[in-house]
Amino acid sequence: MPYPQAPWTLQGYAIQTLHLVNIDRVRPLIPLELKILSVWPGKTLASVYLSNYRSGSVLEYSELIIAPALVNYQSKIGAWISHIYVDNADSVAGGREIWGLPKELAEFTWEQGERVTVHQENRKLCSLNYNRQNLAWRQWLSASTFSAKGADLLIFPAAFESVLGLISSKLEIPAESPFSGIGLGQPWLTVRCEQMSLRVDAPKVVGQMGI
């Protein structure tokens, strides 16, 4: 199946929610090689990322990323992705084969810039109601993400420039959703990214699993 080689450059918009979750609850989702970082006693930082990549991107697709924890490995800090869904088969193949990400196909419904719902066949994964920002500023940021491919533990950087705004949101995750057990609850912070330009670089091997 054809897909672009890394790096991938993507343009569009996104909404990211941040949550405090119990470390004990998400530990089964994280490889034992990774230390979960505590940002509050017994809590780590989780996030839900919903994006729509359009014209100017190497592939056009929508994406849902569930990152249940902030982790550390050999002084490197990043997120771990436990669930990731897209609506483009080429993105599934590239995500799995380049970055070792567990991408699956799903359907996305974006409603008038105020609500997005994600389904997988007849099962609802989640929905997010959000509003448009009033105050916004342009920001450049970079972050790292861990993943695994076979026995290799990988890390890859992503950098983006976007107009950011703090907004309010309401996240709904039904009990039948594969990530309902994380206990995300309602976001304590939601960021909307407009006019976003994102670059995701190829991964590097940083360690071995099970060693």
Backbone as JSON Lines, residues from 0, in Angstrom:
{"i":0,"aa":"M","n":[0.84,-1.19,0.0],"ca":[0.0,0.0,0.0],"c":[0.88,1.25,0.0]}
{"i":1,"aa":"P","n":[0.67,2.21,-0.91],"ca":[1.54,3.38,-0.99],"c":[1.31,4.35,0.17]}
{"i":2,"aa":"Y","n":[2.39,4.88,0.69],"ca":[2.29,5.94,1.67],"c":[3.59,6.74,1.62]}
{"i":3,"aa":"P","n":[3.57,8.02,1.99],"ca":[4.78,8.84,1.95],"c":[5.81,8.36,2.98]}
{"i":4,"aa":"Q","n":[7.06,8.54,2.64],"ca":[8.12,8.28,3.6],"c":[8.25,9.46,4.56]}
{"i":5,"aa":"A","n":[8.83,9.2,5.72],"ca":[9.03,10.27,6.71],"c":[10.12,11.22,6.21]}
{"i":6,"aa":"P","n":[10.01,12.51,6.59],"ca":[9.0,13.08,7.5],"c":[7.68,13.34,6.79]}
{"i":7,"aa":"W","n":[6.61,13.33,7.59],"ca":[5.29,13.72,7.08],"c":[5.05,15.17,7.48]}
{"i":8,"aa":"T","n":[4.61,15.96,6.52],"ca":[4.2,17.34,6.8],"c":[2.69,17.42,6.61]}
{"i":9,"aa":"L","n":[2.02,17.99,7.6],"ca":[0.56,17.99,7.65],"c":[0.06,19.38,7.98]}
{"i":10,"aa":"Q","n":[-1.03,19.78,7.35],"ca":[-1.6,21.1,7.58],"c":[-3.1,20.99,7.84]}
{"i":11,"aa":"G","n":[-3.59,21.78,8.76],"ca":[-5.01,21.74,9.07],"c":[-5.3,22.36,10.42]}
{"i":12,"aa":"Y","n":[-6.15,21.69,11.21],"ca":[-6.5,22.2,12.53],"c":[-6.68,21.02,13.48]}
{"i":13,"aa":"A","n":[-6.65,21.32,14.78],"ca":[-6.74,20.25,15.79],"c":[-7.29,20.81,17.08]}
{"i":14,"aa":"I","n":[-7.81,19.89,17.89],"ca":[-8.21,20.19,19.27],"c":[-7.53,19.18,20.17]}
{"i":15,"aa":"Q","n":[-6.89,19.65,21.23],"ca":[-6.23,18.75,22.17],"c":[-6.73,19.03,23.58]}
{"i":16,"aa":"T","n":[-7.14,17.95,24.26],"ca":[-7.58,18.07,25.64],"c":[-6.52,17.44,26.56]}
{"i":17,"aa":"L","n":[-6.37,18.01,27.73],"ca":[-5.43,17.49,28.73],"c":[-6.2,17.05,29.97]}
{"i":18,"aa":"H","n":[-5.74,15.94,30.56],"ca":[-6.45,15.31,31.68],"c":[-5.44,14.83,32.72]}
{"i":19,"aa":"L","n":[-5.82,14.86,33.97],"ca":[-5.07,14.18,35.02],"c":[-5.71,12.81,35.25]}
{"i":20,"aa":"V","n":[-4.9,11.75,35.14],"ca":[-5.42,10.39,35.3],"c":[-4.57,9.63,36.32]}
{"i":21,"aa":"N","n":[-5.15,8.58,36.89],"ca":[-4.45,7.79,37.89],"c":[-3.37,6.94,37.24]}
{"i":22,"aa":"I","n":[-2.17,7.02,37.78],"ca":[-1.04,6.26,37.24],"c":[-1.33,4.76,37.3]}
{"i":23,"aa":"D","n":[-1.87,4.28,38.41],"ca":[-2.15,2.85,38.54],"c":[-3.12,2.36,37.47]}
{"i":24,"aa":"R","n":[-4.0,3.23,37.05],"ca":[-5.02,2.85,36.08],"c":[-4.45,2.71,34.67]}
{"i":25,"aa":"V","n":[-3.46,3.53,34.33],"ca":[-2.92,3.49,32.97],"c":[-1.64,2.65,32.86]}
{"i":26,"aa":"R","n":[-1.1,2.21,33.99],"ca":[0.15,1.44,33.96],"c":[0.06,0.23,33.02]}
{"i":27,"aa":"P","n":[-1.05,-0.52,32.96],"ca":[-1.11,-1.68,32.06],"c":[-1.01,-1.31,30.58]}
{"i":28,"aa":"L","n":[-1.22,-0.05,30.23],"ca":[-1.18,0.37,28.84],"c":[0.22,0.8,28.4]}
{"i":29,"aa":"I","n":[1.15,0.89,29.35],"ca":[2.48,1.44,29.08],"c":[3.53,0.35,29.21]}
{"i":30,"aa":"P","n":[4.46,0.23,28.26],"ca":[5.54,-0.74,28.41],"c":[6.3,-0.53,29.73]}
{"i":31,"aa":"L","n":[6.7,-1.63,30.34],"ca":[7.38,-1.55,31.63],"c":[8.72,-0.81,31.54]}
{"i":32,"aa":"E","n":[9.29,-0.76,30.32],"ca":[10.56,-0.06,30.15],"c":[10.42,1.45,30.35]}
{"i":33,"aa":"L","n":[9.22,1.96,30.24],"ca":[8.98,3.39,30.36],"c":[8.5,3.75,31.75]}
{"i":34,"aa":"K","n":[9.11,4.76,32.33],"ca":[8.68,5.26,33.64],"c":[7.59,6.29,33.44]}
{"i":35,"aa":"I","n":[6.48,6.13,34.12],"ca":[5.39,7.1,34.04],"c":[5.71,8.29,34.96]}
{"i":36,"aa":"L","n":[5.65,9.48,34.39],"ca":[5.96,10.68,35.15],"c":[4.74,11.15,35.92]}
{"i":37,"aa":"S","n":[4.95,11.46,37.17],"ca":[3.89,11.97,38.03],"c":[3.9,13.5,37.98]}
{"i":38,"aa":"V","n":[2.76,14.09,37.66],"ca":[2.65,15.55,37.66],"c":[1.87,16.04,38.88]}
{"i":39,"aa":"W","n":[1.32,15.12,39.63],"ca":[0.57,15.35,40.86],"c":[0.6,14.02,41.59]}
{"i":40,"aa":"P","n":[0.55,13.98,42.9],"ca":[0.64,12.69,43.59],"c":[-0.31,11.64,43.03]}
{"i":41,"aa":"G","n":[0.26,10.58,42.49],"ca":[-0.53,9.48,41.94],"c":[-1.15,9.75,40.58]}
{"i":42,"aa":"K","n":[-0.85,10.91,39.99],"ca":[-1.47,11.31,38.72],"c":[-0.41,11.57,37.64]}
{"i":43,"aa":"T","n":[-0.78,11.26,36.4],"ca":[0.03,11.64,35.26],"c":[-0.82,12.44,34.28]}
{"i":44,"aa":"L","n":[-0.18,12.94,33.23],"ca":[-0.87,13.79,32.27],"c":[-1.25,12.97,31.04]}
{"i":45,"aa":"A","n":[-2.53,12.93,30.72],"ca":[-3.03,12.25,29.53],"c":[-3.6,13.28,28.57]}
{"i":46,"aa":"S","n":[-3.75,12.88,27.3],"ca":[-4.31,13.81,26.34],"c":[-5.13,13.08,25.28]}
{"i":47,"aa":"V","n":[-6.08,13.81,24.73],"ca":[-6.86,13.38,23.58],"c":[-6.62,14.41,22.49]}
{"i":48,"aa":"Y","n":[-6.25,13.95,21.3],"ca":[-5.89,14.83,20.19],"c":[-6.75,14.48,18.99]}
{"i":49,"aa":"L","n":[-7.51,15.43,18.51],"ca":[-8.37,15.25,17.35],"c":[-7.97,16.26,16.29]}
{"i":50,"aa":"S","n":[-7.68,15.79,15.09],"ca":[-7.16,16.69,14.05],"c":[-7.8,16.39,12.71]}
{"i":51,"aa":"N","n":[-7.72,17.38,11.84],"ca":[-8.22,17.28,10.48],"c":[-7.15,17.86,9.57]}
{"i":52,"aa":"Y","n":[-6.42,17.01,8.85],"ca":[-5.35,17.43,7.97],"c":[-5.9,17.55,6.55]}
{"i":53,"aa":"R","n":[-5.69,18.7,5.94],"ca":[-6.29,18.95,4.64],"c":[-5.26,19.4,3.61]}
{"i":54,"aa":"S","n":[-5.67,20.25,2.69],"ca":[-4.85,20.66,1.55],"c":[-3.46,21.13,2.0]}
{"i":55,"aa":"G","n":[-2.44,20.66,1.3],"ca":[-1.06,20.96,1.65],"c":[-0.39,19.88,2.47]}
{"i":56,"aa":"S","n":[-1.16,18.86,2.89],"ca":[-0.61,17.74,3.67],"c":[-0.14,16.62,2.73]}
{"i":57,"aa":"V","n":[0.8,15.81,3.19],"ca":[1.27,14.67,2.38],"c":[0.15,13.65,2.21]}
{"i":58,"aa":"L","n":[-0.74,13.57,3.18],"ca":[-1.98,12.79,3.1],"c":[-3.08,13.6,3.75]}
{"i":59,"aa":"E","n":[-4.29,13.49,3.24],"ca":[-5.42,14.18,3.85],"c":[-6.24,13.18,4.66]}
{"i":60,"aa":"Y","n":[-6.38,13.45,5.97],"ca":[-7.13,12.54,6.83],"c":[-7.44,13.19,8.16]}
{"i":61,"aa":"S","n":[-8.36,12.58,8.89],"ca":[-8.65,12.96,10.27],"c":[-7.98,11.95,11.2]}
{"i":62,"aa":"E","n":[-7.72,12.38,12.44],"ca":[-6.97,11.53,13.37],"c":[-7.46,11.73,14.8]}
{"i":63,"aa":"L","n":[-7.52,10.63,15.52],"ca":[-7.78,10.63,16.96],"c":[-6.63,9.92,17.65]}
{"i":64,"aa":"I","n":[-5.96,10.61,18.58],"ca":[-4.84,10.03,19.32],"c":[-5.17,10.05,20.81]}
{"i":65,"aa":"I","n":[-5.02,8.91,21.46],"ca":[-5.15,8.8,22.91],"c":[-3.77,8.54,23.49]}
{"i":66,"aa":"A","n":[-3.28,9.49,24.28],"ca":[-1.98,9.35,24.94],"c":[-2.24,9.32,26.45]}
{"i":67,"aa":"P","n":[-2.21,8.14,27.08],"ca":[-2.65,8.03,28.47],"c":[-1.63,8.46,29.51]}
{"i":68,"aa":"A","n":[-0.4,8.78,29.09],"ca":[0.6,9.11,30.11],"c":[1.77,9.88,29.51]}
{"i":69,"aa":"L","n":[2.39,10.64,30.37],"ca":[3.68,11.27,30.07],"c":[4.75,10.34,30.65]}
{"i":70,"aa":"V","n":[5.76,10.01,29.83],"ca":[6.71,8.97,30.24],"c":[8.15,9.43,30.07]}
{"i":71,"aa":"N","n":[9.04,8.65,30.7],"ca":[10.47,8.95,30.66],"c":[11.25,7.68,30.37]}
{"i":72,"aa":"Y","n":[12.28,7.82,29.53],"ca":[13.19,6.7,29.26],"c":[14.58,7.26,29.02]}
{"i":73,"aa":"Q","n":[15.52,6.9,29.89],"ca":[16.9,7.35,29.76],"c":[16.99,8.86,29.55]}
{"i":74,"aa":"S","n":[16.34,9.6,30.42],"ca":[16.34,11.06,30.44],"c":[15.59,11.69,29.27]}
{"i":75,"aa":"K","n":[14.92,10.87,28.46],"ca":[14.11,11.4,27.37],"c":[12.64,11.38,27.82]}
{"i":76,"aa":"I","n":[11.95,12.48,27.61],"ca":[10.56,12.63,28.04],"c":[9.66,12.73,26.81]}
{"i":77,"aa":"G","n":[8.54,12.04,26.88],"ca":[7.6,12.1,25.77],"c":[6.27,11.49,26.17]}
{"i":78,"aa":"A","n":[5.4,11.36,25.19],"ca":[4.1,10.74,25.41],"c":[4.13,9.31,24.88]}
{"i":79,"aa":"W","n":[3.21,8.49,25.39],"ca":[3.0,7.15,24.85],"c":[1.58,7.09,24.28]}
{"i":80,"aa":"I","n":[1.46,6.61,23.06],"ca":[0.16,6.51,22.4],"c":[-0.37,5.09,22.55]}
{"i":81,"aa":"S","n":[-1.53,4.96,23.2],"ca":[-2.11,3.63,23.39],"c":[-3.15,3.3,22.32]}
{"i":82,"aa":"H","n":[-3.84,4.34,21.81],"ca":[-4.89,4.16,20.8],"c":[-4.76,5.28,19.78]}
{"i":83,"aa":"I","n":[-4.91,4.92,18.5],"ca":[-4.83,5.93,17.45],"c":[-5.69,5.48,16.27]}
{"i":84,"aa":"Y","n":[-6.51,6.41,15.78],"ca":[-7.47,6.1,14.72],"c":[-7.39,7.17,13.64]}
{"i":85,"aa":"V","n":[-7.52,6.73,12.38],"ca":[-7.52,7.64,11.24],"c":[-8.57,7.15,10.23]}
{"i":86,"aa":"D","n":[-8.88,7.99,9.24],"ca":[-9.84,7.59,8.22],"c":[-9.2,7.46,6.84]}
{"i":87,"aa":"N","n":[-7.93,7.08,6.83],"ca":[-7.19,6.93,5.57],"c":[-6.32,5.67,5.68]}
{"i":88,"aa":"A","n":[-6.54,4.71,4.78],"ca":[-5.83,3.43,4.85],"c":[-4.33,3.61,4.64]}
{"i":89,"aa":"D","n":[-3.91,4.58,3.81],"ca":[-2.48,4.82,3.62],"c":[-1.84,5.34,4.91]}
{"i":90,"aa":"S","n":[-2.59,6.13,5.66],"ca":[-2.08,6.61,6.94],"c":[-1.94,5.47,7.94]}
{"i":91,"aa":"V","n":[-2.89,4.53,7.91],"ca":[-2.77,3.35,8.78],"c":[-1.49,2.6,8.46]}
{"i":92,"aa":"A","n":[-1.24,2.33,7.17],"ca":[-0.07,1.57,6.78],"c":[1.22,2.3,7.14]}
{"i":93,"aa":"G","n":[1.29,3.59,6.83],"ca":[2.49,4.35,7.15],"c":[2.73,4.46,8.64]}
{"i":94,"aa":"G","n":[1.67,4.69,9.4],"ca":[1.82,4.8,10.86],"c":[2.34,3.52,11.47]}
{"i":95,"aa":"R","n":[1.84,2.4,10.99],"ca":[2.27,1.11,11.53],"c":[3.7,0.76,11.09]}
{"i":96,"aa":"E","n":[4.0,0.97,9.81],"ca":[5.26,0.48,9.26],"c":[6.43,1.42,9.49]}
{"i":97,"aa":"I","n":[6.17,2.73,9.57],"ca":[7.26,3.69,9.83],"c":[7.47,3.9,11.33]}
{"i":98,"aa":"W","n":[6.37,4.18,12.04],"ca":[6.49,4.58,13.45],"c":[6.08,3.5,14.44]}
{"i":99,"aa":"G","n":[5.57,2.39,13.98],"ca":[5.14,1.34,14.91],"c":[3.92,1.74,15.72]}
{"i":100,"aa":"L","n":[3.08,2.61,15.2],"ca":[1.89,3.06,15.91],"c":[0.71,2.14,15.62]}
{"i":101,"aa":"P","n":[-0.13,1.87,16.61],"ca":[-1.23,0.92,16.44],"c":[-2.44,1.55,15.75]}
{"i":102,"aa":"K","n":[-2.24,2.14,14.58],"ca":[-3.33,2.84,13.89],"c":[-4.41,1.87,13.43]}
{"i":103,"aa":"E","n":[-5.65,2.34,13.55],"ca":[-6.81,1.61,13.05],"c":[-7.71,2.58,12.29]}
{"i":104,"aa":"L","n":[-8.52,2.04,11.4],"ca":[-9.46,2.86,10.66],"c":[-10.69,3.19,11.51]}
{"i":105,"aa":"A","n":[-11.21,4.4,11.33],"ca":[-12.44,4.84,11.99],"c":[-13.09,5.91,11.13]}
{"i":106,"aa":"E","n":[-14.33,6.27,11.48],"ca":[-15.06,7.3,10.74],"c":[-15.18,8.55,11.61]}
{"i":107,"aa":"F","n":[-14.94,9.7,11.0],"ca":[-14.98,10.98,11.71],"c":[-16.11,11.85,11.13]}
{"i":108,"aa":"T","n":[-16.86,12.47,12.03],"ca":[-17.89,13.42,11.63],"c":[-17.62,14.76,12.3]}
{"i":109,"aa":"W","n":[-17.26,15.76,11.49],"ca":[-17.01,17.11,12.0],"c":[-18.27,17.95,11.73]}
{"i":110,"aa":"E","n":[-18.83,18.54,12.77],"ca":[-20.08,19.27,12.65],"c":[-19.88,20.76,12.93]}
{"i":111,"aa":"Q","n":[-19.88,21.54,11.86],"ca":[-19.88,23.01,11.94],"c":[-18.81,23.57,12.87]}
{"i":112,"aa":"G","n":[-17.69,22.91,12.95],"ca":[-16.6,23.43,13.76],"c":[-16.86,23.46,15.25]}
{"i":113,"aa":"E","n":[-17.87,22.71,15.72],"ca":[-18.21,22.75,17.14],"c":[-18.34,21.36,17.76]}
{"i":114,"aa":"R","n":[-18.31,20.3,16.96],"ca":[-18.44,18.97,17.5],"c":[-17.78,17.98,16.53]}
{"i":115,"aa":"V","n":[-17.09,17.01,17.09],"ca":[-16.54,15.92,16.29],"c":[-16.87,14.61,16.98]}
{"i":116,"aa":"T","n":[-17.3,13.63,16.18],"ca":[-17.65,12.31,16.69],"c":[-16.86,11.27,15.9]}
{"i":117,"aa":"V","n":[-16.37,10.26,16.62],"ca":[-15.57,9.21,15.98],"c":[-16.25,7.86,16.23]}
{"i":118,"aa":"H","n":[-16.49,7.13,15.14],"ca":[-17.07,5.8,15.21],"c":[-16.14,4.78,14.56]}
{"i":119,"aa":"Q","n":[-16.22,3.56,15.01],"ca":[-15.55,2.44,14.36],"c":[-16.61,1.39,14.11]}
{"i":120,"aa":"E","n":[-17.0,1.27,12.83],"ca":[-18.14,0.45,12.45],"c":[-19.37,0.96,13.22]}
{"i":121,"aa":"N","n":[-20.04,0.13,14.0],"ca":[-21.23,0.57,14.72],"c":[-20.94,1.02,16.15]}
{"i":122,"aa":"R","n":[-19.68,1.12,16.5],"ca":[-19.3,1.46,17.88],"c":[-18.8,2.9,17.93]}
{"i":123,"aa":"K","n":[-19.37,3.67,18.85],"ca":[-18.9,5.04,19.06],"c":[-17.67,5.02,19.95]}
{"i":124,"aa":"L","n":[-16.61,5.68,19.49],"ca":[-15.38,5.76,20.28],"c":[-15.41,6.95,21.23]}
{"i":125,"aa":"C","n":[-15.79,8.1,20.7],"ca":[-15.88,9.3,21.55],"c":[-16.5,10.43,20.74]}
{"i":126,"aa":"S","n":[-16.89,11.48,21.44],"ca":[-17.29,12.72,20.81],"c":[-16.8,13.87,21.66]}
{"i":127,"aa":"L","n":[-16.54,14.99,21.0],"ca":[-16.05,16.17,21.7],"c":[-16.83,17.38,21.21]}
{"i":128,"aa":"N","n":[-17.47,18.07,22.16],"ca":[-18.09,19.36,21.88],"c":[-17.12,20.45,22.3]}
{"i":129,"aa":"Y","n":[-16.96,21.45,21.46],"ca":[-15.99,22.51,21.78],"c":[-16.47,23.81,21.16]}
{"i":130,"aa":"N","n":[-15.88,24.92,21.6],"ca":[-16.26,26.22,21.04],"c":[-15.08,26.86,20.35]}
{"i":131,"aa":"R","n":[-15.34,27.9,19.63],"ca":[-14.28,28.63,18.94],"c":[-13.57,29.57,19.91]}
{"i":132,"aa":"Q","n":[-12.27,29.75,19.7],"ca":[-11.54,30.62,20.61],"c":[-11.76,32.08,20.26]}
{"i":133,"aa":"N","n":[-11.66,32.91,21.27],"ca":[-11.71,34.35,21.07],"c":[-10.3,34.93,21.05]}
{"i":134,"aa":"L","n":[-9.53,34.63,22.07],"ca":[-8.14,35.08,22.13],"c":[-7.23,33.98,21.59]}
{"i":135,"aa":"A","n":[-6.29,34.35,20.75],"ca":[-5.41,33.36,20.16],"c":[-4.03,33.98,19.93]}
{"i":136,"aa":"W","n":[-3.02,33.13,19.88],"ca":[-1.66,33.59,19.62],"c":[-0.93,32.54,18.78]}
{"i":137,"aa":"R","n":[0.03,33.0,17.99],"ca":[0.81,32.07,17.17],"c":[1.96,31.51,18.0]}
{"i":138,"aa":"Q","n":[2.16,30.19,17.9],"ca":[3.14,29.51,18.75],"c":[3.85,28.42,17.95]}
{"i":139,"aa":"W","n":[5.12,28.26,18.21],"ca":[5.9,27.13,17.68],"c":[6.23,26.21,18.85]}
{"i":140,"aa":"L","n":[5.99,24.91,18.69],"ca":[6.24,23.94,19.75],"c":[6.81,22.67,19.16]}
{"i":141,"aa":"S","n":[7.51,21.91,20.0],"ca":[7.98,20.58,19.59],"c":[7.81,19.62,20.76]}
{"i":142,"aa":"A","n":[7.64,18.35,20.44],"ca":[7.44,17.33,21.47],"c":[7.88,15.99,20.9]}
{"i":143,"aa":"S","n":[8.12,15.05,21.81],"ca":[8.54,13.71,21.4],"c":[7.49,12.68,21.82]}
{"i":144,"aa":"T","n":[7.44,11.59,21.06],"ca":[6.53,10.5,21.34],"c":[7.28,9.18,21.27]}
{"i":145,"aa":"F","n":[6.98,8.27,22.2],"ca":[7.56,6.93,22.17],"c":[6.62,5.98,21.45]}
{"i":146,"aa":"S","n":[7.19,4.97,20.83],"ca":[6.41,3.91,20.22],"c":[7.27,2.65,20.2]}
{"i":147,"aa":"A","n":[6.72,1.55,19.71],"ca":[7.46,0.28,19.66],"c":[7.17,-0.41,18.34]}
{"i":148,"aa":"K","n":[8.22,-0.96,17.76],"ca":[8.09,-1.73,16.53],"c":[8.89,-3.0,16.7]}
{"i":149,"aa":"G","n":[8.18,-4.13,16.81],"ca":[8.86,-5.37,17.14],"c":[9.47,-5.25,18.53]}
{"i":150,"aa":"A","n":[10.75,-5.56,18.63],"ca":[11.44,-5.48,19.92],"c":[12.08,-4.11,20.14]}
{"i":151,"aa":"D","n":[11.97,-3.22,19.16],"ca":[12.62,-1.91,19.26],"c":[11.72,-0.89,19.94]}
{"i":152,"aa":"L","n":[12.28,-0.18,20.91],"ca":[11.62,0.97,21.51],"c":[12.06,2.2,20.74]}
{"i":153,"aa":"L","n":[11.1,2.96,20.22],"ca":[11.39,4.08,19.34],"c":[10.99,5.4,19.99]}
{"i":154,"aa":"I","n":[11.6,6.47,19.49],"ca":[11.18,7.82,19.84],"c":[11.21,8.65,18.56]}
{"i":155,"aa":"F","n":[10.23,9.54,18.42],"ca":[10.23,10.41,17.25],"c":[9.75,11.8,17.63]}
{"i":156,"aa":"P","n":[10.33,12.82,17.01],"ca":[9.93,14.2,17.32],"c":[8.87,14.71,16.37]}
{"i":157,"aa":"A","n":[8.08,15.63,16.85],"ca":[7.12,16.35,16.02],"c":[7.22,17.82,16.38]}
{"i":158,"aa":"A","n":[7.18,18.66,15.36],"ca":[7.24,20.11,15.57],"c":[6.08,20.74,14.82]}
{"i":159,"aa":"F","n":[5.47,21.75,15.44],"ca":[4.37,22.4,14.75],"c":[4.33,23.89,15.07]}
{"i":160,"aa":"E","n":[3.75,24.62,14.11],"ca":[3.47,26.03,14.29],"c":[1.98,26.22,14.07]}
{"i":161,"aa":"S","n":[1.34,26.98,14.95],"ca":[-0.11,27.1,14.88],"c":[-0.57,28.34,15.62]}
{"i":162,"aa":"V","n":[-1.78,28.77,15.3],"ca":[-2.47,29.78,16.11],"c":[-3.25,29.02,17.18]}
{"i":163,"aa":"L","n":[-2.88,29.25,18.44],"ca":[-3.46,28.51,19.55],"c":[-4.49,29.37,20.3]}
{"i":164,"aa":"G","n":[-5.49,28.7,20.83],"ca":[-6.48,29.37,21.67],"c":[-6.99,28.42,22.73]}
{"i":165,"aa":"L","n":[-7.2,28.92,23.94],"ca":[-7.78,28.12,25.01],"c":[-9.29,28.17,24.88]}
{"i":166,"aa":"I","n":[-9.93,27.01,24.92],"ca":[-11.37,26.92,24.74],"c":[-11.96,26.0,25.8]}
{"i":167,"aa":"S","n":[-13.28,25.94,25.86],"ca":[-13.96,24.98,26.72],"c":[-14.42,23.81,25.87]}
{"i":168,"aa":"S","n":[-14.56,22.64,26.5],"ca":[-14.98,21.46,25.76],"c":[-15.65,20.46,26.69]}
{"i":169,"aa":"K","n":[-16.37,19.54,26.08],"ca":[-16.99,18.44,26.82],"c":[-16.7,17.15,26.06]}
{"i":170,"aa":"L","n":[-16.03,16.22,26.73],"ca":[-15.64,14.95,26.13],"c":[-16.59,13.85,26.58]}
{"i":171,"aa":"E","n":[-17.09,13.07,25.62],"ca":[-17.97,11.95,25.92],"c":[-17.32,10.66,25.42]}
{"i":172,"aa":"I","n":[-17.11,9.71,26.33],"ca":[-16.52,8.42,25.98],"c":[-17.46,7.33,26.49]}
{"i":173,"aa":"P","n":[-18.17,6.65,25.61],"ca":[-19.1,5.61,26.06],"c":[-18.37,4.41,26.65]}
{"i":174,"aa":"A","n":[-19.08,3.64,27.46],"ca":[-18.48,2.5,28.14],"c":[-17.91,1.48,27.18]}
{"i":175,"aa":"E","n":[-18.48,1.37,25.97],"ca":[-18.01,0.36,25.02],"c":[-16.76,0.8,24.26]}
{"i":176,"aa":"S","n":[-16.31,2.03,24.46],"ca":[-15.1,2.51,23.8],"c":[-13.87,1.76,24.32]}
{"i":177,"aa":"P","n":[-12.91,1.42,23.46],"ca":[-11.72,0.68,23.9],"c":[-10.86,1.42,24.92]}
{"i":178,"aa":"F","n":[-10.99,2.74,24.99],"ca":[-10.18,3.5,25.94],"c":[-11.0,4.09,27.09]}
{"i":179,"aa":"S","n":[-12.2,3.57,27.31],"ca":[-13.04,4.09,28.41],"c":[-12.42,3.81,29.78]}
{"i":180,"aa":"G","n":[-11.62,2.75,29.88],"ca":[-11.04,2.38,31.17],"c":[-9.94,3.3,31.66]}
{"i":181,"aa":"I","n":[-9.49,4.22,30.81],"ca":[-8.42,5.13,31.23],"c":[-8.92,6.1,32.3]}
{"i":182,"aa":"G","n":[-10.22,6.4,32.27],"ca":[-10.76,7.34,33.25],"c":[-10.41,8.78,32.93]}
{"i":183,"aa":"L","n":[-10.53,9.15,31.67],"ca":[-10.13,10.5,31.26],"c":[-10.98,11.58,31.91]}
{"i":184,"aa":"G","n":[-12.29,11.37,32.03],"ca":[-13.14,12.39,32.63],"c":[-13.17,13.64,31.77]}
{"i":185,"aa":"Q","n":[-13.58,14.75,32.37],"ca":[-13.65,16.0,31.62],"c":[-12.28,16.69,31.59]}
{"i":186,"aa":"P","n":[-11.96,17.34,30.5],"ca":[-10.65,18.01,30.39],"c":[-10.5,19.12,31.42]}
{"i":187,"aa":"W","n":[-9.26,19.28,31.89],"ca":[-9.01,20.46,32.72],"c":[-8.42,21.59,31.88]}
{"i":188,"aa":"L","n":[-8.01,21.25,30.63],"ca":[-7.53,22.27,29.71],"c":[-7.78,21.78,28.29]}
{"i":189,"aa":"T","n":[-8.25,22.67,27.42],"ca":[-8.45,22.34,26.02],"c":[-7.84,23.43,25.16]}
{"i":190,"aa":"V","n":[-7.06,23.01,24.15],"ca":[-6.4,23.93,23.25],"c":[-6.89,23.68,21.82]}
{"i":191,"aa":"R","n":[-7.25,24.73,21.13],"ca":[-7.63,24.63,19.72],"c":[-6.48,25.17,18.87]}
{"i":192,"aa":"C","n":[-6.11,24.43,17.85],"ca":[-5.0,24.79,16.97],"c":[-5.55,25.1,15.58]}
{"i":193,"aa":"E","n":[-5.4,26.32,15.14],"ca":[-5.83,26.74,13.81],"c":[-4.6,27.07,12.95]}
{"i":194,"aa":"Q","n":[-4.77,26.98,11.63],"ca":[-3.66,27.3,10.7],"c":[-2.41,26.52,11.11]}
{"i":195,"aa":"M","n":[-2.59,25.23,11.37],"ca":[-1.52,24.41,11.91],"c":[-0.66,23.8,10.8]}
{"i":196,"aa":"S","n":[0.63,23.85,11.01],"ca":[1.59,23.19,10.14],"c":[2.42,22.25,11.01]}
{"i":197,"aa":"L","n":[2.36,20.95,10.73],"ca":[2.95,19.93,11.59],"c":[3.95,19.1,10.79]}
{"i":198,"aa":"R","n":[5.08,18.8,11.4],"ca":[6.1,17.93,10.78],"c":[6.41,16.8,11.75]}
{"i":199,"aa":"V","n":[6.25,15.56,11.29],"ca":[6.54,14.38,12.1],"c":[7.72,13.65,11.47]}
{"i":200,"aa":"D","n":[8.83,13.59,12.21],"ca":[10.06,13.0,11.68],"c":[10.11,11.49,11.88]}
{"i":201,"aa":"A","n":[11.04,10.87,11.19],"ca":[11.25,9.43,11.3],"c":[11.7,9.07,12.72]}
{"i":202,"aa":"P","n":[11.37,7.87,13.17],"ca":[11.75,7.46,14.53],"c":[13.2,7.01,14.62]}
{"i":203,"aa":"K","n":[13.7,7.02,15.85],"ca":[15.01,6.47,16.15],"c":[14.88,5.4,17.23]}
{"i":204,"aa":"V","n":[15.7,4.38,17.15],"ca":[15.69,3.32,18.16],"c":[16.43,3.82,19.4]}
{"i":205,"aa":"V","n":[15.78,3.74,20.56],"ca":[16.41,4.17,21.8],"c":[16.61,3.02,22.79]}
{"i":206,"aa":"G","n":[16.04,1.87,22.52],"ca":[16.18,0.74,23.44],"c":[15.5,-0.5,22.9]}
{"i":207,"aa":"Q","n":[15.51,-1.53,23.71],"ca":[14.9,-2.8,23.35],"c":[13.82,-3.16,24.35]}
{"i":208,"aa":"M","n":[12.76,-3.74,23.86],"ca":[11.66,-4.16,24.72],"c":[12.01,-5.5,25.38]}
{"i":209,"aa":"G","n":[11.6,-5.63,26.63],"ca":[11.8,-6.89,27.32],"c":[13.19,-7.15,27.78]}
{"i":210,"aa":"I","n":[14.04,-6.13,27.8],"ca":[15.43,-6.3,28.24],"c":[15.68,-5.45,29.47]}
